[in-house]
């Protein structure tokens, strides 16, 4: 059977990808952030996952306002990095895992999560920046990736509870897979940031750090947190943090936090990173 | 009907709800078209003629695009993830756009972020802001 051995929460700020692609990670502005990623990279290279499920949001790239799936899963063999207006990022093509992805799609839908199935899509910084954060600059990504896209651009995004429950259903699906696979799930986005309007640039360190700590100490509080709390306290675009709850829901009750890092700023955003090992 | 009026109390924040999606649809889809290199080229060579391909844009939306009124675009239904594609076409970063929308130069904005960002205290509610 498949096993979800750990969850990773991380921001997916586009400027982090630009810093990697332009070789700026050792410049004074970026060095403290990238130094904080080093232990996570070491951890991941030791874990050697067979597959990563990467929860992220598309930023008007593969999807647009034309069609807005709340949850979508990529079942393709590969996903090309997207041209987001600057040309595609110079990173490897993302290889999928169609067998597990299709199994998840079937299992989720029969478990009453009516997820959209995507056979072809490009992937934007929401997916490729977490890979750069976790893996650096390899010639090929070291594992196949199942993209799981969540709408957090058009109001309303799914509730925190729905995200957490989707995570539980993902875990059931992985548990029931008939091949022995070691799976790590990423929840990405956030942390506090607002990109638009006169309030652009808002950061709330207290909110973010409480969020990080409550992933282990009080996940129920996070599950119940209403959208307006994210928008008011963590900035309009901070709502992305609901996606971390999919990751949290896919882990059991018994988890161990093995790493946490927090840095302000990455461009407009508070960049958080957490690693949670699943003991159950 | 879902009531999102509680969000209106948050200063300088424009929840991208059904009304803004409806109002800004053609503006945002114009921005979406700039995801293709050939369209960016066509837009750069004659902006007004390119915008003619989007006849459902309002006059105000056209003005905001042509004058690069970044905050104005948000006021008429623009979504930042779409208007930033126009920014990318112009070679402008999210930080530039954020500064422009909040009345700061890019340098002032960048310094504010390095110093820890815009404080949340005083920015939670319009009443708090006074």
Interface residues (C-beta under 8 A of the other chain):
Chain A: X14 X15 X29 X59 X60 X61 X64 X65 X66 X82 X83 X84 X85 X86 X87 X153 X154 X155 X156 X192 X194 X195 X196 X197 X198 X199 X200 X201 X202 X203 X204 X205 X206 X207 X228 X231 X232 X233 X236 X237 X264 X265 X267 X268 X270
Chain B: X2 X4 X6 X7 X10 X11 X12 X13 X14 X15 X16 X17 X18 X21 X25 X28 X29 X31 X32 X34 X35 X36 X37 X40 X71 X74 X79 X80 X81 X82 X84 X85 X87 X88 X89 X93 X94 X95 X97 X98 X99 X101 X102 X103 X109 X112 X113 X114 X116 X117 X118 X119 X120 X123 X124 X125
